[in-house]
Structure formats: C-alpha cells, structure tokens
Amino acid sequence: MQQQELQERNINCELLSCRALEAHVEKDKLIMKIEAAKKGKSWDEIESDGDQAWQLGFTLSDSQGDENELEHSSLQETLDKELKELDKKLQHKEVK
C-alpha cells in the first residue's frame, strides 16, 4: 500500500510540474507579446515572431528536459531502493 501511494504521489508531482512548466511558458509568451505591442509591432508581426521564438524555446527545453528526465530516473531508482529497504525492515519487524 505504501509503495502504491508513493508512486501515485510521484505521478501527481510530475503532472503538476509539467503543468507549472506549461503555465510558465505561456506566461513568458504573453510577456513577449505585450513587450512587442508596446514597441509598436503589428499583431501579425507579433504572432510571427512569437511562433519563431516558441520553436527556439521548445528546442532548448527539449535538451533541458532530457537532463531533467535523467535526474528524475536517478532519483526514482534511489527512492525505489529506499522503499525496498524499508519494506524489508518492516517485514522483519512483523516476523518478530
């Protein structure tokens, strides 16, 4: 039961992290559009520039995502090992 609960919490944490990242990206895109509008750019120019900037940002975030995925996998393995050790200790105590 504990392992399942931990896995559910990890999944929820990952989902919330993704949503937070998406919200941050959207906020940054809106800020860029507002700044461009303040400088007098037309809406067509803003949309065109925004698409190009988004594509560049997406490429950069992909490489950062790979690093984060490796870090997450390493952390997940460590947590799994710790959970197994705790399960063994609990089983040992229950046997006594």
N, CA, C and O atoms as a CHARMM CRD file, in Angstrom:
* protein
*
  384
    1    1 MET  N      0.82600  -1.19700   0.00000 PROA 1      0.00000
    2    1 MET  CA     0.00000   0.00000   0.00000 PROA 1      0.00000
    3    1 MET  C      0.86800   1.25800   0.00000 PROA 1      0.00000
    4    1 MET  O      0.56300   2.21700  -0.70900 PROA 1      0.00000
    5    2 GLN  N      1.93300   1.26400   0.77900 PROA 2      0.00000
    6    2 GLN  CA     2.80100   2.43200   0.85500 PROA 2      0.00000
    7    2 GLN  C      3.47600   2.69800  -0.48000 PROA 2      0.00000
    8    2 GLN  O      3.59800   3.84800  -0.90200 PROA 2      0.00000
    9    3 GLN  N      3.91300   1.64100  -1.14200 PROA 3      0.00000
   10    3 GLN  CA     4.59700   1.81700  -2.41900 PROA 3      0.00000
   11    3 GLN  C      3.63800   2.38400  -3.46400 PROA 3      0.00000
   12    3 GLN  O      4.01400   3.25800  -4.24500 PROA 3      0.00000
   13    4 GLN  N      2.41300   1.89200  -3.47900 PROA 4      0.00000
   14    4 GLN  CA     1.42300   2.39100  -4.43100 PROA 4      0.00000
   15    4 GLN  C      1.12700   3.86600  -4.16400 PROA 4      0.00000
   16    4 GLN  O      1.02700   4.66400  -5.09600 PROA 4      0.00000
   17    5 GLU  N      0.99100   4.22000  -2.89700 PROA 5      0.00000
   18    5 GLU  CA     0.72900   5.61200  -2.53900 PROA 5      0.00000
   19    5 GLU  C      1.89400   6.50300  -2.94800 PROA 5      0.00000
   20    5 GLU  O      1.68800   7.61200  -3.44200 PROA 5      0.00000
   21    6 LEU  N      3.10400   6.02700  -2.74500 PROA 6      0.00000
   22    6 LEU  CA     4.28800   6.79000  -3.13900 PROA 6      0.00000
   23    6 LEU  C      4.32900   6.99100  -4.64700 PROA 6      0.00000
   24    6 LEU  O      4.63600   8.08300  -5.12500 PROA 6      0.00000
   25    7 GLN  N      4.02000   5.93500  -5.39600 PROA 7      0.00000
   26    7 GLN  CA     4.00800   6.04100  -6.85000 PROA 7      0.00000
   27    7 GLN  C      2.94500   7.02400  -7.32300 PROA 7      0.00000
   28    7 GLN  O      3.18900   7.80700  -8.24200 PROA 7      0.00000
   29    8 GLU  N      1.75600   6.99000  -6.69600 PROA 8      0.00000
   30    8 GLU  CA     0.69500   7.91600  -7.06500 PROA 8      0.00000
   31    8 GLU  C      1.12000   9.35700  -6.78700 PROA 8      0.00000
   32    8 GLU  O      0.85200  10.25600  -7.58400 PROA 8      0.00000
   33    9 ARG  N      1.77100   9.56200  -5.67000 PROA 9      0.00000
   34    9 ARG  CA     2.23700  10.91200  -5.34000 PROA 9      0.00000
   35    9 ARG  C      3.30800  11.37700  -6.31400 PROA 9      0.00000
   36    9 ARG  O      3.33700  12.54500  -6.70000 PROA 9      0.00000
   37   10 ASN  N      4.19100  10.46000  -6.71300 PROA 10     0.00000
   38   10 ASN  CA     5.22700  10.82000  -7.69100 PROA 10     0.00000
   39   10 ASN  C      4.60200  11.20400  -9.02400 PROA 10     0.00000
   40   10 ASN  O      5.03100  12.16600  -9.66100 PROA 10     0.00000
   41   11 ILE  N      3.58500  10.45200  -9.44600 PROA 11     0.00000
   42   11 ILE  CA     2.90500  10.75000 -10.70200 PROA 11     0.00000
   43   11 ILE  C      2.21800  12.11300 -10.60800 PROA 11     0.00000
   44   11 ILE  O      2.31600  12.92900 -11.52400 PROA 11     0.00000
   45   12 ASN  N      1.52500  12.35000  -9.50000 PROA 12     0.00000
   46   12 ASN  CA     0.86800  13.64600  -9.31200 PROA 12     0.00000
   47   12 ASN  C      1.87900  14.78400  -9.31500 PROA 12     0.00000
   48   12 ASN  O      1.62200  15.84700  -9.87900 PROA 12     0.00000
   49   13 CYS  N      3.01500  14.56100  -8.69200 PROA 13     0.00000
   50   13 CYS  CA     4.06900  15.57300  -8.64700 PROA 13     0.00000
   51   13 CYS  C      4.58400  15.87300 -10.05900 PROA 13     0.00000
   52   13 CYS  O      4.78900  17.03300 -10.41600 PROA 13     0.00000
   53   14 GLU  N      4.78800  14.83200 -10.84700 PROA 14     0.00000
   54   14 GLU  CA     5.25300  15.01300 -12.21900 PROA 14     0.00000
   55   14 GLU  C      4.22400  15.78900 -13.04700 PROA 14     0.00000
   56   14 GLU  O      4.57800  16.68600 -13.81100 PROA 14     0.00000
   57   15 LEU  N      2.94500  15.43100 -12.88500 PROA 15     0.00000
   58   15 LEU  CA     1.89100  16.13300 -13.62300 PROA 15     0.00000
   59   15 LEU  C      1.84000  17.60800 -13.24200 PROA 15     0.00000
   60   15 LEU  O      1.71900  18.47700 -14.10500 PROA 15     0.00000
   61   16 LEU  N      1.93100  17.88000 -11.95100 PROA 16     0.00000
   62   16 LEU  CA     1.91000  19.26900 -11.50400 PROA 16     0.00000
   63   16 LEU  C      3.13300  20.03100 -12.00200 PROA 16     0.00000
   64   16 LEU  O      3.03600  21.20800 -12.34900 PROA 16     0.00000
   65   17 SER  N      4.27900  19.36400 -12.03800 PROA 17     0.00000
   66   17 SER  CA     5.49200  20.00800 -12.56300 PROA 17     0.00000
   67   17 SER  C      5.32700  20.35400 -14.03600 PROA 17     0.00000
   68   17 SER  O      5.72600  21.43200 -14.47400 PROA 17     0.00000
   69   18 CYS  N      4.74300  19.44400 -14.79300 PROA 18     0.00000
   70   18 CYS  CA     4.50700  19.70800 -16.22100 PROA 18     0.00000
   71   18 CYS  C      3.54500  20.87000 -16.40400 PROA 18     0.00000
   72   18 CYS  O      3.76200  21.73600 -17.25200 PROA 18     0.00000
   73   19 ARG  N      2.48400  20.88800 -15.60900 PROA 19     0.00000
   74   19 ARG  CA     1.51500  21.98400 -15.71000 PROA 19     0.00000
   75   19 ARG  C      2.15200  23.31700 -15.33500 PROA 19     0.00000
   76   19 ARG  O      1.88300  24.34000 -15.96500 PROA 19     0.00000
   77   20 ALA  N      2.98900  23.30200 -14.31700 PROA 20     0.00000
   78   20 ALA  CA     3.67200  24.53200 -13.90600 PROA 20     0.00000
   79   20 ALA  C      4.59100  25.02400 -15.01000 PROA 20     0.00000
   80   20 ALA  O      4.65200  26.22400 -15.28200 PROA 20     0.00000
   81   21 LEU  N      5.30300  24.11100 -15.64400 PROA 21     0.00000
   82   21 LEU  CA     6.19300  24.48400 -16.74400 PROA 21     0.00000
   83   21 LEU  C      5.39300  25.05900 -17.91000 PROA 21     0.00000
   84   21 LEU  O      5.77800  26.07400 -18.49000 PROA 21     0.00000
   85   22 GLU  N      4.28600  24.41300 -18.25100 PROA 22     0.00000
   86   22 GLU  CA     3.44200  24.90600 -19.34000 PROA 22     0.00000
   87   22 GLU  C      2.91100  26.30300 -19.02500 PROA 22     0.00000
   88   22 GLU  O      2.88200  27.17100 -19.89800 PROA 22     0.00000
   89   23 ALA  N      2.49200  26.51800 -17.78100 PROA 23     0.00000
   90   23 ALA  CA     1.97700  27.83400 -17.38900 PROA 23     0.00000
   91   23 ALA  C      3.08100  28.88300 -17.46500 PROA 23     0.00000
   92   23 ALA  O      2.84000  30.01700 -17.88000 PROA 23     0.00000
   93   24 HSD  N      4.28400  28.50600 -17.06700 PROA 24     0.00000
   94   24 HSD  CA     5.41600  29.43400 -17.11400 PROA 24     0.00000
   95   24 HSD  C      5.73300  29.81600 -18.56700 PROA 24     0.00000
   96   24 HSD  O      5.98500  30.98300 -18.86800 PROA 24     0.00000
   97   25 VAL  N      5.71700  28.83600 -19.44700 PROA 25     0.00000
   98   25 VAL  CA     5.98000  29.09200 -20.86800 PROA 25     0.00000
   99   25 VAL  C      4.90800  30.02100 -21.43200 PROA 25     0.00000
  100   25 VAL  O      5.21900  30.97000 -22.15000 PROA 25     0.00000
  101   26 GLU  N      3.65300  29.74600 -21.10700 PROA 26     0.00000
  102   26 GLU  CA     2.56300  30.58900 -21.60200 PROA 26     0.00000
  103   26 GLU  C      2.69900  32.02100 -21.09000 PROA 26     0.00000
  104   26 GLU  O      2.48300  32.97700 -21.83500 PROA 26     0.00000
  105   27 LYS  N      3.05600  32.16000 -19.81600 PROA 27     0.00000
  106   27 LYS  CA     3.25000  33.49600 -19.23400 PROA 27     0.00000
  107   27 LYS  C      4.36600  34.23400 -19.97700 PROA 27     0.00000
  108   27 LYS  O      4.22200  35.41000 -20.31400 PROA 27     0.00000
  109   28 ASP  N      5.47600  33.54000 -20.22900 PROA 28     0.00000
  110   28 ASP  CA     6.59900  34.16300 -20.93800 PROA 28     0.00000
  111   28 ASP  C      6.20000  34.58500 -22.35400 PROA 28     0.00000
  112   28 ASP  O      6.61100  35.64600 -22.82500 PROA 28     0.00000
  113   29 LYS  N      5.40300  33.76100 -23.02800 PROA 29     0.00000
  114   29 LYS  CA     4.94600  34.10500 -24.37100 PROA 29     0.00000
  115   29 LYS  C      4.08100  35.35500 -24.33800 PROA 29     0.00000
  116   29 LYS  O      4.21100  36.22500 -25.19900 PROA 29     0.00000
  117   30 LEU  N      3.20600  35.44800 -23.35700 PROA 30     0.00000
  118   30 LEU  CA     2.34800  36.62900 -23.23900 PROA 30     0.00000
  119   30 LEU  C      3.16000  37.88000 -22.92800 PROA 30     0.00000
  120   30 LEU  O      2.88200  38.95300 -23.46500 PROA 30     0.00000
  121   31 ILE  N      4.15200  37.74700 -22.07200 PROA 31     0.00000
  122   31 ILE  CA     5.02000  38.88900 -21.75400 PROA 31     0.00000
  123   31 ILE  C      5.73700  39.37200 -23.00600 PROA 31     0.00000
  124   31 ILE  O      5.84200  40.57600 -23.23900 PROA 31     0.00000
  125   32 MET  N      6.23200  38.43500 -23.81200 PROA 32     0.00000
  126   32 MET  CA     6.91000  38.80600 -25.05100 PROA 32     0.00000
  127   32 MET  C      5.96000  39.54500 -25.99200 PROA 32     0.00000
  128   32 MET  O      6.35300  40.52200 -26.62900 PROA 32     0.00000
  129   33 LYS  N      4.71000  39.08200 -26.08100 PROA 33     0.00000
  130   33 LYS  CA     3.73300  39.73100 -26.95100 PROA 33     0.00000
  131   33 LYS  C      3.40900  41.13900 -26.45900 PROA 33     0.00000
  132   33 LYS  O      3.30200  42.07000 -27.25800 PROA 33     0.00000
  133   34 ILE  N      3.25300  41.29200 -25.15000 PROA 34     0.00000
  134   34 ILE  CA     2.95900  42.60800 -24.58300 PROA 34     0.00000
  135   34 ILE  C      4.10500  43.57400 -24.85900 PROA 34     0.00000
  136   34 ILE  O      3.87800  44.71800 -25.25200 PROA 34     0.00000
  137   35 GLU  N      5.33800  43.11100 -24.65100 PROA 35     0.00000
  138   35 GLU  CA     6.50300  43.97000 -24.90300 PROA 35     0.00000
  139   35 GLU  C      6.57500  44.36500 -26.37100 PROA 35     0.00000
  140   35 GLU  O      6.89200  45.51200 -26.68700 PROA 35     0.00000
  141   36 ALA  N      6.28500  43.43100 -27.27200 PROA 36     0.00000
  142   36 ALA  CA     6.31800  43.73700 -28.69800 PROA 36     0.00000
  143   36 ALA  C      5.23400  44.75000 -29.05200 PROA 36     0.00000
  144   36 ALA  O      5.46400  45.65800 -29.85000 PROA 36     0.00000
  145   37 ALA  N      4.05200  44.59400 -28.45800 PROA 37     0.00000
  146   37 ALA  CA     2.96000  45.54000 -28.72000 PROA 37     0.00000
  147   37 ALA  C      3.31600  46.93100 -28.21200 PROA 37     0.00000
  148   37 ALA  O      2.98500  47.92800 -28.85500 PROA 37     0.00000
  149   38 LYS  N      3.98300  47.00900 -27.06900 PROA 38     0.00000
  150   38 LYS  CA     4.40400  48.29900 -26.52600 PROA 38     0.00000
  151   38 LYS  C      5.40400  48.99000 -27.46000 PROA 38     0.00000
  152   38 LYS  O      5.46500  50.21800 -27.52000 PROA 38     0.00000
  153   39 LYS  N      6.17700  48.19200 -28.17800 PROA 39     0.00000
  154   39 LYS  CA     7.17300  48.75900 -29.09800 PROA 39     0.00000
  155   39 LYS  C      6.56700  49.11900 -30.44600 PROA 39     0.00000
  156   39 LYS  O      7.26600  49.60300 -31.33600 PROA 39     0.00000
  157   40 GLY  N      5.25800  48.88100 -30.59800 PROA 40     0.00000
  158   40 GLY  CA     4.57200  49.30500 -31.81500 PROA 40     0.00000
  159   40 GLY  C      4.48900  48.26900 -32.91200 PROA 40     0.00000
  160   40 GLY  O      4.13400  48.61600 -34.03900 PROA 40     0.00000
  161   41 LYS  N      4.79800  47.02100 -32.64200 PROA 41     0.00000
  162   41 LYS  CA     4.70100  45.98900 -33.67300 PROA 41     0.00000
  163   41 LYS  C      3.23600  45.66000 -33.94600 PROA 41     0.00000
  164   41 LYS  O      2.38800  45.75900 -33.05900 PROA 41     0.00000
  165   42 SER  N      2.95300  45.26800 -35.18700 PROA 42     0.00000
  166   42 SER  CA     1.59300  44.86100 -35.54200 PROA 42     0.00000
  167   42 SER  C      1.33000  43.46000 -34.97900 PROA 42     0.00000
  168   42 SER  O      2.25300  42.71400 -34.64900 PROA 42     0.00000
  169   43 TRP  N      0.04200  43.13300 -34.88100 PROA 43     0.00000
  170   43 TRP  CA    -0.31700  41.82600 -34.32200 PROA 43     0.00000
  171   43 TRP  C      0.22500  40.68800 -35.18100 PROA 43     0.00000
  172   43 TRP  O      0.64500  39.66200 -34.64800 PROA 43     0.00000
  173   44 ASP  N      0.22100  40.85500 -36.51600 PROA 44     0.00000
  174   44 ASP  CA     0.75800  39.82300 -37.40900 PROA 44     0.00000
  175   44 ASP  C      2.24600  39.59600 -37.14500 PROA 44     0.00000
  176   44 ASP  O      2.71000  38.45700 -37.10000 PROA 44     0.00000
  177   45 GLU  N      2.99100  40.69900 -36.97100 PROA 45     0.00000
  178   45 GLU  CA     4.42200  40.57900 -36.65600 PROA 45     0.00000
  179   45 GLU  C      4.63000  39.87400 -35.31800 PROA 45     0.00000
  180   45 GLU  O      5.50900  39.02500 -35.17300 PROA 45     0.00000
  181   46 ILE  N      3.80600  40.24300 -34.35400 PROA 46     0.00000
  182   46 ILE  CA     3.92400  39.65100 -33.01400 PROA 46     0.00000
  183   46 ILE  C      3.68000  38.14900 -33.07700 PROA 46     0.00000
  184   46 ILE  O      4.43100  37.36500 -32.49800 PROA 46     0.00000
  185   47 GLU  N      2.62900  37.75400 -33.78300 PROA 47     0.00000
  186   47 GLU  CA     2.31100  36.32800 -33.90900 PROA 47     0.00000
  187   47 GLU  C      3.42900  35.57600 -34.62200 PROA 47     0.00000
  188   47 GLU  O      3.80600  34.47900 -34.20900 PROA 47     0.00000
  189   48 SER  N      3.95900  36.16400 -35.69000 PROA 48     0.00000
  190   48 SER  CA     5.03400  35.53500 -36.45300 PROA 48     0.00000
  191   48 SER  C      6.29600  35.39400 -35.60300 PROA 48     0.00000
  192   48 SER  O      6.91200  34.32900 -35.56400 PROA 48     0.00000
  193   49 ASP  N      6.67300  36.48000 -34.92300 PROA 49     0.00000
  194   49 ASP  CA     7.85500  36.44800 -34.05700 PROA 49     0.00000
  195   49 ASP  C      7.66400  35.47700 -32.90200 PROA 49     0.00000
  196   49 ASP  O      8.59700  34.77500 -32.51000 PROA 49     0.00000
  197   50 GLY  N      6.45000  35.43800 -32.35800 PROA 50     0.00000
  198   50 GLY  CA     6.16300  34.55600 -31.23200 PROA 50     0.00000
  199   50 GLY  C      6.29800  33.09200 -31.61100 PROA 50     0.00000
  200   50 GLY  O      6.80700  32.29000 -30.82800 PROA 50     0.00000
  201   51 ASP  N      5.84100  32.73500 -32.81800 PROA 51     0.00000
  202   51 ASP  CA     5.95300  31.35200 -33.27000 PROA 51     0.00000
  203   51 ASP  C      7.41700  30.94600 -33.40700 PROA 51     0.00000
  204   51 ASP  O      7.80300  29.84300 -33.01700 PROA 51     0.00000
  205   52 GLN  N      8.22800  31.84200 -33.96200 PROA 52     0.00000
  206   52 GLN  CA     9.65400  31.54100 -34.12200 PROA 52     0.00000
  207   52 GLN  C     10.34000  31.41400 -32.76700 PROA 52     0.00000
  208   52 GLN  O     11.14700  30.50800 -32.56600 PROA 52     0.00000
  209   53 ALA  N     10.03000  32.30400 -31.84400 PROA 53     0.00000
  210   53 ALA  CA    10.63000  32.25300 -30.51500 PROA 53     0.00000
  211   53 ALA  C     10.20300  30.99500 -29.78100 PROA 53     0.00000
  212   53 ALA  O     11.00400  30.37700 -29.08000 PROA 53     0.00000
  213   54 TRP  N      8.92600  30.61100 -29.94300 PROA 54     0.00000
  214   54 TRP  CA     8.42100  29.41200 -29.27700 PROA 54     0.00000
  215   54 TRP  C      9.15700  28.18400 -29.78500 PROA 54     0.00000
  216   54 TRP  O      9.53100  27.31200 -29.00000 PROA 54     0.00000
  217   55 GLN  N      9.37000  28.11100 -31.11100 PROA 55     0.00000
  218   55 GLN  CA    10.07200  26.96100 -31.67800 PROA 55     0.00000
  219   55 GLN  C     11.49200  26.88000 -31.14300 PROA 55     0.00000
  220   55 GLN  O     11.96900  25.78700 -30.84000 PROA 55     0.00000
  221   56 LEU  N     12.17800  28.00700 -31.02000 PROA 56     0.00000
  222   56 LEU  CA    13.52500  28.03000 -30.46400 PROA 56     0.00000
  223   56 LEU  C     13.49300  27.60300 -29.00600 PROA 56     0.00000
  224   56 LEU  O     14.31500  26.79500 -28.57400 PROA 56     0.00000
  225   57 GLY  N     12.55000  28.14100 -28.24800 PROA 57     0.00000
  226   57 GLY  CA    12.42500  27.78800 -26.83700 PROA 57     0.00000
  227   57 GLY  C     12.09800  26.32600 -26.65400 PROA 57     0.00000
  228   57 GLY  O     12.59300  25.69300 -25.72200 PROA 57     0.00000
  229   58 PHE  N     11.26500  25.77400 -27.53500 PROA 58     0.00000
  230   58 PHE  CA    10.90500  24.35800 -27.45200 PROA 58     0.00000
  231   58 PHE  C     12.12600  23.47800 -27.67700 PROA 58     0.00000
  232   58 PHE  O     12.30800  22.47500 -26.98800 PROA 58     0.00000
  233   59 THR  N     12.96100  23.85200 -28.64000 PROA 59     0.00000
  234   59 THR  CA    14.18900  23.09700 -28.90600 PROA 59     0.00000
  235   59 THR  C     15.11100  23.13500 -27.69100 PROA 59     0.00000
  236   59 THR  O     15.68000  22.11500 -27.30400 PROA 59     0.00000
  237   60 LEU  N     15.25500  24.31800 -27.08900 PROA 60     0.00000
  238   60 LEU  CA    16.10500  24.43700 -25.90600 PROA 60     0.00000
  239   60 LEU  C     15.53000  23.66200 -24.72900 PROA 60     0.00000
  240   60 LEU  O     16.28000  23.03000 -23.98500 PROA 60     0.00000
  241   61 SER  N     14.21700  23.69900 -24.54700 PROA 61     0.00000
  242   61 SER  CA    13.61000  22.99800 -23.41500 PROA 61     0.00000
  243   61 SER  C     13.66500  21.49500 -23.60200 PROA 61     0.00000
  244   61 SER  O     13.67300  20.75500 -22.61900 PROA 61     0.00000
  245   62 ASP  N     13.70200  21.01700 -24.86300 PROA 62     0.00000
  246   62 ASP  CA    13.84900  19.57500 -25.10700 PROA 62     0.00000
  247   62 ASP  C     15.14300  19.05000 -24.51400 PROA 62     0.00000
  248   62 ASP  O     15.14600  18.01400 -23.85000 PROA 62     0.00000
  249   63 SER  N     16.26000  19.76400 -24.75100 PROA 63     0.00000
  250   63 SER  CA    17.54700  19.30200 -24.22800 PROA 63     0.00000
  251   63 SER  C     17.56300  19.38600 -22.71200 PROA 63     0.00000
  252   63 SER  O     18.14500  18.52500 -22.05100 PROA 63     0.00000
  253   64 GLN  N     16.93500  20.40600 -22.15400 PROA 64     0.00000
  254   64 GLN  CA    16.85000  20.52000 -20.70000 PROA 64     0.00000
  255   64 GLN  C     15.95100  19.42500 -20.14800 PROA 64     0.00000
  256   64 GLN  O     16.19800  18.90500 -19.06000 PROA 64     0.00000
  257   65 GLY  N     14.90700  19.07400 -20.89300 PROA 65     0.00000
  258   65 GLY  CA    14.00100  18.00700 -20.47700 PROA 65     0.00000
  259   65 GLY  C     14.70900  16.67100 -20.37200 PROA 65     0.00000
  260   65 GLY  O     14.42400  15.88300 -19.47000 PROA 65     0.00000
  261   66 ASP  N     15.64700  16.40600 -21.30300 PROA 66     0.00000
  262   66 ASP  CA    16.42100  15.16600 -21.24900 PROA 66     0.00000
  263   66 ASP  C     17.24300  15.09900 -19.96800 PROA 66     0.00000
  264   66 ASP  O     17.32200  14.05100 -19.32600 PROA 66     0.00000
  265   67 GLU  N     17.85300  16.22000 -19.60000 PROA 67     0.00000
  266   67 GLU  CA    18.64100  16.26800 -18.36200 PROA 67     0.00000
  267   67 GLU  C     17.73800  16.03700 -17.15700 PROA 67     0.00000
  268   67 GLU  O     18.09400  15.29500 -16.24100 PROA 67     0.00000
  269   68 ASN  N     16.57800  16.66700 -17.15800 PROA 68     0.00000
  270   68 ASN  CA    15.64200  16.50200 -16.04700 PROA 68     0.00000
  271   68 ASN  C     15.14200  15.06400 -15.95700 PROA 68     0.00000
  272   68 ASN  O     14.94600  14.53300 -14.86400 PROA 68     0.00000
  273   69 GLU  N     14.93800  14.44100 -17.11000 PROA 69     0.00000
  274   69 GLU  CA    14.46700  13.05400 -17.12000 PROA 69     0.00000
  275   69 GLU  C     15.51300  12.12800 -16.52600 PROA 69     0.00000
  276   69 GLU  O     15.17200  11.22000 -15.76800 PROA 69     0.00000
  277   70 LEU  N     16.78100  12.34000 -16.85600 PROA 70     0.00000
  278   70 LEU  CA    17.85000  11.52700 -16.28100 PROA 70     0.00000
  279   70 LEU  C     17.92500  11.72200 -14.77000 PROA 70     0.00000
  280   70 LEU  O     18.08400  10.76000 -14.01800 PROA 70     0.00000
  281   71 GLU  N     17.80900  12.96500 -14.33500 PROA 71     0.00000
  282   71 GLU  CA    17.83800  13.25800 -12.91000 PROA 71     0.00000
  283   71 GLU  C     16.65300  12.59800 -12.20600 PROA 71     0.00000
  284   71 GLU  O     16.79500  12.04400 -11.11600 PROA 71     0.00000
  285   72 HSD  N     15.48900  12.66500 -12.83800 PROA 72     0.00000
  286   72 HSD  CA    14.29200  12.06000 -12.25500 PROA 72     0.00000
  287   72 HSD  C     14.43800  10.54000 -12.15900 PROA 72     0.00000
  288   72 HSD  O     14.06700   9.93800 -11.15100 PROA 72     0.00000
  289   73 SER  N     14.97900   9.92400 -13.21400 PROA 73     0.00000
  290   73 SER  CA    15.17500   8.47200 -13.20700 PROA 73     0.00000
  291   73 SER  C     16.11400   8.05200 -12.08600 PROA 73     0.00000
  292   73 SER  O     15.87200   7.06200 -11.39600 PROA 73     0.00000
  293   74 SER  N     17.17800   8.80900 -11.91300 PROA 74     0.00000
  294   74 SER  CA    18.13200   8.51600 -10.85100 PROA 74     0.00000
  295   74 SER  C     17.47300   8.64700  -9.48200 PROA 74     0.00000
  296   74 SER  O     17.66300   7.79700  -8.61200 PROA 74     0.00000
  297   75 LEU  N     16.70900   9.69900  -9.29700 PROA 75     0.00000
  298   75 LEU  CA    16.00800   9.91100  -8.03900 PROA 75     0.00000
  299   75 LEU  C     14.97800   8.81200  -7.80600 PROA 75     0.00000
  300   75 LEU  O     14.82700   8.33300  -6.68200 PROA 75     0.00000
  301   76 GLN  N     14.27300   8.41100  -8.84900 PROA 76     0.00000
  302   76 GLN  CA    13.27300   7.34400  -8.73600 PROA 76     0.00000
  303   76 GLN  C     13.92900   6.03600  -8.31800 PROA 76     0.00000
  304   76 GLN  O     13.39100   5.31800  -7.47500 PROA 76     0.00000
  305   77 GLU  N     15.08600   5.71700  -8.89600 PROA 77     0.00000
  306   77 GLU  CA    15.79900   4.49700  -8.53100 PROA 77     0.00000
  307   77 GLU  C     16.21400   4.52800  -7.06400 PROA 77     0.00000
  308   77 GLU  O     16.08100   3.53000  -6.35500 PROA 77     0.00000
  309   78 THR  N     16.71200   5.66800  -6.61300 PROA 78     0.00000
  310   78 THR  CA    17.11000   5.81500  -5.21500 PROA 78     0.00000
  311   78 THR  C     15.91600   5.63600  -4.29100 PROA 78     0.00000
  312   78 THR  O     16.01000   4.94100  -3.28000 PROA 78     0.00000
  313   79 LEU  N     14.79500   6.25800  -4.63400 PROA 79     0.00000
  314   79 LEU  CA    13.59400   6.12200  -3.81700 PROA 79     0.00000
  315   79 LEU  C     13.08900   4.68300  -3.79800 PROA 79     0.00000
  316   79 LEU  O     12.64800   4.19000  -2.76000 PROA 79     0.00000
  317   80 ASP  N     13.15300   4.01100  -4.94200 PROA 80     0.00000
  318   80 ASP  CA    12.73500   2.61200  -5.00700 PROA 80     0.00000
  319   80 ASP  C     13.59500   1.72700  -4.10400 PROA 80     0.00000
  320   80 ASP  O     13.08000   0.85200  -3.40700 PROA 80     0.00000
  321   81 LYS  N     14.90600   1.96200  -4.12100 PROA 81     0.00000
  322   81 LYS  CA    15.80600   1.18600  -3.26200 PROA 81     0.00000
  323   81 LYS  C     15.49900   1.42700  -1.78800 PROA 81     0.00000
  324   81 LYS  O     15.44300   0.48900  -0.99200 PROA 81     0.00000
  325   82 GLU  N     15.30100   2.69900  -1.43500 PROA 82     0.00000
  326   82 GLU  CA    14.99700   3.02800  -0.04600 PROA 82     0.00000
  327   82 GLU  C     13.67800   2.40000   0.38800 PROA 82     0.00000
  328   82 GLU  O     13.55800   1.92000   1.51500 PROA 82     0.00000
  329   83 LEU  N     12.69600   2.40400  -0.49900 PROA 83     0.00000
  330   83 LEU  CA    11.40000   1.81800  -0.18700 PROA 83     0.00000
  331   83 LEU  C     11.52400   0.30900   0.01700 PROA 83     0.00000
  332   83 LEU  O     10.91100  -0.24500   0.92900 PROA 83     0.00000
  333   84 LYS  N     12.30600  -0.35200  -0.82100 PROA 84     0.00000
  334   84 LYS  CA    12.51600  -1.79400  -0.66400 PROA 84     0.00000
  335   84 LYS  C     13.18800  -2.10300   0.66700 PROA 84     0.00000
  336   84 LYS  O     12.82100  -3.06200   1.34700 PROA 84     0.00000
  337   85 GLU  N     14.18100  -1.28500   1.04000 PROA 85     0.00000
  338   85 GLU  CA    14.85400  -1.48700   2.32400 PROA 85     0.00000
  339   85 GLU  C     13.88100  -1.31600   3.47900 PROA 85     0.00000
  340   85 GLU  O     13.89600  -2.09700   4.43000 PROA 85     0.00000
  341   86 LEU  N     13.04100  -0.30100   3.39900 PROA 86     0.00000
  342   86 LEU  CA    12.04700  -0.07800   4.45100 PROA 86     0.00000
  343   86 LEU  C     11.03400  -1.21500   4.51100 PROA 86     0.00000
  344   86 LEU  O     10.62000  -1.62100   5.59700 PROA 86     0.00000
  345   87 ASP  N     10.63100  -1.73500   3.34400 PROA 87     0.00000
  346   87 ASP  CA     9.71900  -2.87600   3.31500 PROA 87     0.00000
  347   87 ASP  C     10.34500  -4.09700   3.98700 PROA 87     0.00000
  348   87 ASP  O      9.68600  -4.80600   4.74800 PROA 87     0.00000
  349   88 LYS  N     11.62800  -4.33400   3.69600 PROA 88     0.00000
  350   88 LYS  CA    12.32900  -5.46800   4.31500 PROA 88     0.00000
  351   88 LYS  C     12.38400  -5.30500   5.82500 PROA 88     0.00000
  352   88 LYS  O     12.14300  -6.26100   6.56300 PROA 88     0.00000
  353   89 LYS  N     12.70200  -4.09700   6.29000 PROA 89     0.00000
  354   89 LYS  CA    12.76800  -3.85100   7.73400 PROA 89     0.00000
  355   89 LYS  C     11.40300  -4.04000   8.37500 PROA 89     0.00000
  356   89 LYS  O     11.30200  -4.60300   9.46500 PROA 89     0.00000
  357   90 LEU  N     10.36800  -3.58200   7.72100 PROA 90     0.00000
  358   90 LEU  CA     9.01000  -3.73200   8.24300 PROA 90     0.00000
  359   90 LEU  C      8.61300  -5.19100   8.30600 PROA 90     0.00000
  360   90 LEU  O      8.03200  -5.63200   9.29800 PROA 90     0.00000
  361   91 GLN  N      8.91200  -5.94200   7.27300 PROA 91     0.00000
  362   91 GLN  CA     8.60300  -7.36600   7.26400 PROA 91     0.00000
  363   91 GLN  C      9.37500  -8.09000   8.35500 PROA 91     0.00000
  364   91 GLN  O      8.84800  -8.98600   9.01400 PROA 91     0.00000
  365   92 HSD  N     10.60900  -7.69800   8.53700 PROA 92     0.00000
  366   92 HSD  CA    11.44700  -8.30900   9.57700 PROA 92     0.00000
  367   92 HSD  C     10.84800  -8.04600  10.96200 PROA 92     0.00000
  368   92 HSD  O     10.82400  -8.94000  11.80800 PROA 92     0.00000
  369   93 LYS  N     10.37000  -6.82900  11.19200 PROA 93     0.00000
  370   93 LYS  CA     9.75900  -6.47400  12.47700 PROA 93     0.00000
  371   93 LYS  C      8.45100  -7.22700  12.68000 PROA 93     0.00000
  372   93 LYS  O      8.13400  -7.63000  13.80000 PROA 93     0.00000
  373   94 GLU  N      7.68700  -7.42100  11.60200 PROA 94     0.00000
  374   94 GLU  CA     6.41400  -8.13000  11.70200 PROA 94     0.00000
  375   94 GLU  C      6.61600  -9.59700  12.03000 PROA 94     0.00000
  376   94 GLU  O      5.79300 -10.20400  12.71600 PROA 94     0.00000
  377   95 VAL  N      7.70400 -10.16600  11.54600 PROA 95     0.00000
  378   95 VAL  CA     8.01500 -11.57600  11.80300 PROA 95     0.00000
  379   95 VAL  C      8.34700 -11.76600  13.27300 PROA 95     0.00000
  380   95 VAL  O      7.99000 -12.79300  13.85100 PROA 95     0.00000
  381   96 LYS  N      9.02100 -10.80600  13.89200 PROA 96     0.00000
  382   96 LYS  CA     9.40600 -10.90500  15.30300 PROA 96     0.00000
  383   96 LYS  C      8.19600 -10.83400  16.12000 PROA 96     0.00000
  384   96 LYS  O      8.27500 -10.89700  17.34700 PROA 96     0.00000
